[in-house]
Amino acid sequence: MADVFWAGVLRDRDDLRCSQRYDFSRFGMEVMRATPRQADMIIVSGTVTKKMVPQIVRLYNQIPEPKYVIAMGACASGGGPFKEGYSVVSGIDKFLPVDIYIPGCPPTPQALLNGLIKLQEKVDKQSIRSVRWYQKGAEEAIPIPILGPDLIDPRDIPNFKELQAQALSQEEDTTQDV
């Protein structure tokens, strides 16, 4: 776990990760990359809005395998106190496969280090026979959500067409009865 791409960073957490007591370099994560193509992991922190989700999914798709996702804090995990807002997504896990959730509002540096240690333990337990990125066949990229009145997952479009066809057939049945 050498390289990290940090999305939605809170500046005070960025400063704390470099301090003496909570030093990331002890875990081999000293370099924070400016590009997702050199990262192994993405940390999503802070409130995630509907406008941000397509870009975060695009960044996730650019990270080479193996890739991991950490949802840091209550806002990234479940929307936090802003989840009732019209523009806030209630958790990044609805769009990306999250590996580790770090609790807190805001999460403490100890919680962040604990989450990173848990991720390292998860990586150590993985077998090359069971990981998704080493299986036969190409893994499909997560489709980028379509931004409209609400976020639409392109994988759900066939379901929408089926529901529309059902609604039209029910409407035709009611007009024939009259």
ABEGO torsion letter per residue (X at the ends): XABBBBBGBBAAAAAAAABAABBAAAAGAABBBABAAABABBBBBEBBBAAAAAAAAAAAAABBOBBBBBBBEAAAAAGEAAAABAABBBEAAAABBBABBBBEOBBBAAAAAAAAAAAAAAAAABBAAABAAABBEBBBBBBBBBBBABBBBAAAAAAAAAAAAAAAAAAAAAAAAX
